[in-house]
Amino acid sequence: MVPLLVANIKNLLPANGLFRDKRAVTAIEYALIAALIAVVIIGAVTSLGSNVASTFNSVASEL
């Protein structure tokens, strides 16, 4: 039991365990990239939407 406990404690040390696992860091980076892409898409759709709305309004007024 004691050797198993010591092995688990060694895995928690910065050189061995939690800080060596880079999957969480990579997941956070991907989430930040996805959020940035979402902000860009929302901005583009908002800008394009108001331009399209004004175009439809001008066409409707000409009819």
PEVENNOR-V719207 format. One record per helix or strand. SS is the DSSP state (alpha for helix, beta for strand). FROM is the first residue (numbers start at 0). TO is the last residue. If there is no record, write none. Layout:
<<SS:FROM:TO> <SS:FROM:TO>>
//
This chain:
<<alpha:1:11> <alpha:22:61>>
//
